[in-house]
């Protein structure tokens, strides 16, 4: 054979090689890249055949029901952009490249299950799998795929080999399909108590999803914010104990002698005039009319400007009296407890260098 002779065509890979792979679900584009023509796919997907069309353009390479992992990858293959399907269709074994799904991720109850939520249903029990995609994608829900659209796609987290929406986003998509406050509260509470995210983040996501006009969601959020404060207080107690800070007096009200109430504090060191104030409120920007109506009911809701101004004036008043106020959030206590303990320790050590604070009356709150 000379150098000008045409090369013989490449032989397609044996079909049993594909069906024996660890993930026996492929798109028709991937099958074509493996040398399997459309007619062969049609023949193998006939009734009683060795393969089955599971979703439009997605083929299951065995006749039985799919595993939970196969369902996850199948719905992502269906929803992912065509470019990412081509990336997956490189020559080689079916699992030769790590799956990459562009502009598609698992959300809702399935995502919470993958994140490890015990209150979320197991994957085999879910009739539908929610897939989050950009709003302008031309996709429709079909089979076990339920398409959820969003104007801005969050950065996915990779769990069990698949892209999954962050907990707060998955939580909002799951809550959107729930009718009872009890089921909503179980998910929200596990998110906060389990350390997945704080109450403020949850409320912001629910607000963005326009779910705070549903009474059962509002009732669950009321309980959630209360639970979130209890969790934050517990973390504050542990931070003081585990990082060797001197014991403060807990949950007190300050008054000027014979004068007005100065406000409540979560922790106070009278000798050093150092106070800790927990902010467990959930900030929400640009509240709509129904959100304004809820502000008076939600302990974690965004506050009107006059209330924010009063809050700032109260802190400034304490500072003018010589009391150092350390402002902590649940997020800081959860993710940076050591640094927050160092901030408090520095404030306590600096007390000797400050002018003595005004005398205040400390009473239990």
ABEGO torsion letter per residue (X at the ends): XBAABBBBBBBBBBAAAAAABABBBBBAAAAAAAGBBAAAAAAAABBGBABBBABBGBBBABABBBBAAAAAAAAAAAABBAAAAAAAABBEBAAABBBBBBGBBBBEAAAAAAAGBAABBBAAABABBBBBBBAABBBBBBEABBBBBBABBBBBBBBGGBBBBBAAAAAAAAAAABABAAAAAAAAAAAAAAGABBAAAAAAAAAAAGAAABAAAAAAAAAAAAAAAAAAAAAAAAAAAAAGBBBBBBGBBBBBBGBBBAEBBABBBAAAGBBBBBBABBBBBGBBAAAAAAAAABAABBBBAAAAAAAAAAAAAAAAAGBBBBBBBAAAAAAAAAAAAAAAAAAAAAAAABBBBBBBBBBBX
